[in-house]
């Protein structure tokens, strides 16, 4: 049975079997077999193909879904009942060990900078060492920040917190490899990514973020959860504006 989903995805992207094969690093005949015999490629080849085509691997190769479900369950490291239960030493360790990525999506996230006063300098140092730093702050003038402040019962204080965080990040905005953007999106989760670890702080209507649970995930190849949240980050990033 032919893999018509893969064939259609290549066509919809305006690509060819040859161009996909070149990107993945395989012979075009291998890609032809993926299509004509519905052969499932090796994991690394699947990821490269899906990244190139912009489509989730489970859609193109449904047989990997069970494997992805099992791996995704294993991504959960631990659960904290509220943000204050996250050990300060854990955050410090995650920040210190970063080599490639720090990505933060918040409205203010002021606690992070209050509890780790050296963080702006660390972000600068990490960027200079080659890490990609991306920080998304709530636009203090946006309707969503105003509304969230009202929902949390702190009114304009949330916007004020966002402005303070923005001030802390001044050195970061001037550093190549680091970028700060403002967003006015509905923030369903605050996201803190440190290389392969991600802390997700869901937002509960009517409760400040600090009172809500935190989930710690660690990326596992073939799993879905880490990638799912980072897709959300990327979506917000594209909607953000330079700070």
C-alpha positions in Angstrom: 0.0 0.0 0.0 1.4 3.4 -1.1 2.0 6.2 1.4 -0.2 8.8 -0.3 0.1 11.2 2.6 3.9 11.4 2.0 3.4 11.8 -1.7 0.9 14.6 -1.2 3.0 16.4 1.4 6.0 16.5 -1.0 3.8 17.9 -3.7 2.0 20.4 -1.5 5.4 21.7 -0.3 6.5 22.2 -4.0 9.3 19.7 -3.5 10.3 16.5 -5.3 11.5 13.1 -4.3 15.0 14.2 -5.2 15.0 17.4 -3.1 13.6 15.6 -0.1 16.2 12.9 -0.5 19.0 15.5 -0.7 17.7 17.2 2.5 17.4 14.0 4.5 20.7 12.6 3.1 19.5 9.4 1.5 19.2 8.1 -2.0 16.1 9.1 -4.0 15.3 5.4 -4.4 14.9 5.2 -0.6 12.3 8.0 -0.7 10.5 6.2 -3.5 10.3 3.1 -1.4 8.9 5.1 1.5 6.1 6.1 -0.8 5.5 3.1 -3.0 5.9 0.4 -0.3 4.9 2.5 2.7 8.2 1.7 4.3 8.8 3.5 7.6 12.2 5.3 7.6 14.6 5.3 10.4 13.8 7.8 13.2 16.5 10.3 12.2 15.4 10.3 8.6 11.7 10.7 9.7 12.6 13.7 11.7 14.6 15.4 8.9 11.8 14.6 6.4 9.1 16.0 8.7 11.0 19.1 9.6 11.6 19.7 5.9 7.9 19.2 5.0 6.5 20.9 8.1 4.3 17.9 9.0 4.1 15.7 12.1 5.6 12.2 11.7 2.6 10.5 13.2 0.5 11.9 10.3 2.9 10.6 7.6 3.7 7.3 9.4 0.8 6.4 11.8 2.5 3.2 12.9 4.9 5.2 15.0 2.1 6.7 17.1 2.2 4.0 19.8 5.9 4.5 20.2 5.4 8.2 20.4 2.7 7.8 23.1 5.0 5.6 25.2 7.9 8.0 24.9 5.8 11.0 25.6 4.6 9.5 28.9 8.3 9.1 29.8 9.0 12.8 29.2 7.4 13.9 32.4 10.1 14.2 35.0 8.0 15.5 37.9 5.0 17.6 38.9 5.0 20.5 41.3 1.6 21.6 42.9 2.6 25.3 42.6 5.5 27.3 41.3 6.9 28.0 44.7 7.5 24.2 45.1 10.0 24.2 42.2 13.4 24.1 43.9 15.5 27.2 43.3 18.5 24.9 43.0 16.9 23.1 40.0 16.4 26.3 38.1 19.9 27.4 38.9 21.3 24.0 37.6 19.2 24.1 34.4 20.4 27.6 33.6 24.1 26.8 34.4 24.1 23.7 32.2 22.6 25.3 29.1 24.7 25.0 25.9 22.2 25.7 23.1 18.8 27.1 24.0 17.1 29.2 26.6 13.5 30.1 25.6 11.1 31.8 27.9 7.4 32.7 27.3 5.8 34.7 30.1 3.7 37.8 30.7 6.2 39.1 33.3 8.2 36.2 34.8 9.6 38.7 37.4 10.1 36.0 40.0 12.7 34.4 37.8 14.9 37.5 37.8 14.2 38.3 41.4 15.2 34.8 42.6 18.2 34.7 40.2 19.6 38.3 40.1 22.6 37.2 37.9 20.3 35.8 35.2 20.6 38.8 32.8 24.4 38.4 32.9 24.1 34.7 32.5 21.9 35.1 29.4 24.4 37.5 27.9 27.3 35.0 28.6 25.3 32.1 27.2 24.5 34.1 24.0 28.2 35.0 23.6 29.1 31.4 24.0 26.8 30.5 21.1 23.5 29.6 22.7 20.3 31.0 21.2 18.4 33.1 23.7 14.7 34.0 23.0 12.5 35.7 25.6 8.9 36.6 25.0 7.4 39.1 27.5 3.8 40.3 27.7 3.4 43.7 26.1 2.4 45.9 29.1 0.2 48.0 26.8 -1.7 45.0 25.4 -5.3 44.2 26.1 -4.4 40.6 27.2 -2.0 41.8 29.9 -4.6 44.2 31.2 -7.2 41.5 31.2 -4.9 38.9 32.9 -4.0 41.5 35.6 -7.7 41.9 36.3 -8.4 38.2 36.4 -5.5 37.7 38.8 -6.8 40.5 41.0 -3.7 42.7 40.7 -4.9 45.1 38.0 -2.1 47.2 36.5 0.5 45.6 38.6 1.0 42.8 36.0 1.9 45.4 33.4 4.2 47.1 35.9 6.0 43.7 36.5 6.4 43.2 32.8 8.1 46.6 32.5 10.4 45.8 35.3 11.4 42.5 33.7 12.0 44.4 30.4 14.3 46.7 32.2 16.3 43.8 33.7 16.7 42.4 30.2 18.3 45.6 28.7 21.8 44.0 28.5 20.3 41.0 26.8 18.6 43.0 24.1 22.0 44.4 23.1 23.7 41.0 22.7 24.0 39.2 19.4 22.4 35.8 19.6 19.8 37.0 22.1 16.5 38.5 21.4 13.6 39.8 23.4 10.1 40.2 21.9 6.8 41.5 23.3 3.6 39.6 22.8 -0.1 40.2 23.3 -1.4 36.7 23.0 -3.6 34.7 25.4 -1.1 33.0 27.6 -2.4 29.5 28.4 1.0 28.4 29.8 4.2 30.1 30.8 7.1 28.2 29.3 10.7 28.0 30.4 13.0 25.9 28.1 16.6 25.1 29.0 18.1 22.9 26.3 16.2 19.6 26.6 14.4 20.5 29.8 11.2 22.5 29.8 9.1 23.8 32.7 5.4 24.4 31.9 3.3 26.5 34.2 -0.4 26.2 33.2 -2.5 29.3 33.9 -5.7 28.8 35.8 -8.5 31.4 35.4 -8.6 33.7 38.4 -5.4 32.5 40.0 -1.9 34.1 39.8 0.7 32.0 37.9 2.6 31.4 41.1 -0.3 29.5 42.6 -0.6 27.1 39.6 1.1 23.8 39.0 4.4 23.3 37.2 5.2 20.3 35.0 8.9 19.4 34.3 9.4 17.6 31.0 12.6 16.4 29.4 12.9 15.8 25.7 13.0 12.2 24.5 13.5 11.4 20.8 10.3 10.3 19.2 8.1 11.7 22.0 5.5 14.4 21.5 5.1 16.6 24.6 8.3 18.7 24.5 7.9 19.4 20.8 4.2 20.2 21.3 4.9 22.9 23.8 7.8 24.3 21.7 5.5 24.6 18.7 3.3 26.8 20.9 6.4 28.9 21.8 7.3 29.2 18.1 3.7 30.3 17.3 3.8 33.0 19.9 7.3 34.0 18.8 6.2 34.7 15.3 3.4 36.9 16.6 5.8 38.9 18.8 7.3 42.2 18.1 10.9 43.4 18.8 11.2 44.8 22.3 
